[in-house]
Amino acid sequence: MTMLSFRVDEAVATELQAWADRLAVDRSEILRDAVRRHLLRLASEVESEIWERLPLDQGELSLAAIADWGPAEDWSDWSDAQR
């Protein structure tokens, strides 16, 4: 794991510590989660640009019709089955 270091306003640091205390986690855990979520959001924006530039072809679109069929059988009545 690599260590990152950066500065934030005192108000942000105070709020971060308050949340860490409330959630009973380290500040680092909140920051790691925030960075990971932000990177995922940025990646999804790039991915959406790729989808617009390279739309699905006919073969890929044919799979969408199959997905619309739903499950082959209805197993919802098995939810109370004994194990």
C-alpha positions in Angstrom: 0.0 0.0 0.0 1.3 3.5 -0.9 0.9 6.4 1.5 -0.6 9.7 0.2 -0.4 13.0 2.0 -2.4 16.2 1.3 -3.6 19.2 3.1 -7.2 20.2 3.8 -8.9 23.2 5.5 -9.3 22.9 9.3 -13.1 22.8 9.0 -12.8 19.8 6.6 -10.4 18.1 9.0 -12.7 18.7 11.9 -15.7 17.4 10.1 -13.8 14.3 8.9 -12.7 13.6 12.5 -16.3 14.0 13.7 -17.5 11.4 11.1 -14.7 9.1 11.9 -15.6 9.2 15.6 -19.3 8.7 14.8 -18.6 5.7 12.6 -15.9 4.4 14.8 -13.4 4.1 12.0 -10.0 5.8 11.2 -10.0 9.0 9.2 -7.9 7.1 6.7 -10.6 4.6 6.0 -13.1 7.4 5.2 -10.5 9.1 2.9 -9.6 5.8 1.1 -13.3 5.2 0.5 -13.8 8.7 -0.8 -10.9 8.5 -3.2 -12.0 5.1 -4.4 -15.6 6.3 -5.0 -14.3 9.4 -6.8 -12.0 7.4 -9.0 -14.9 5.1 -9.9 -17.1 8.0 -10.8 -14.4 9.5 -13.0 -13.9 6.1 -14.7 -17.6 5.8 -15.3 -17.6 9.2 -17.0 -14.8 8.0 -19.4 -16.7 4.8 -20.0 -19.9 6.7 -20.9 -17.9 8.7 -23.5 -16.6 5.4 -25.0 -20.1 4.0 -25.2 -21.3 7.2 -27.0 -18.3 7.0 -29.4 -18.6 3.2 -30.0 -22.2 2.1 -29.6 -23.1 -1.6 -29.5 -23.2 -3.5 -32.7 -26.1 -5.7 -33.8 -24.6 -8.8 -32.3 -24.2 -7.1 -28.9 -27.7 -5.7 -29.1 -29.2 -9.1 -29.7 -28.1 -10.2 -26.2 -30.3 -7.4 -24.8 -33.4 -9.2 -26.2 -32.4 -12.4 -24.5 -31.9 -10.6 -21.2 -35.5 -9.3 -21.5 -36.8 -12.9 -21.4 -36.2 -13.0 -17.6 -35.5 -16.2 -15.7 -36.5 -19.5 -17.4 -38.5 -20.6 -14.4 -40.1 -18.9 -11.4 -38.4 -20.1 -8.2 -39.8 -17.5 -5.9 -42.1 -20.0 -4.2 -39.0 -21.9 -3.0 -38.0 -19.0 -0.7 -39.6 -20.9 2.3 -38.2 -24.3 1.4 -36.4 -26.2 4.2 -32.7 -26.7 4.0 
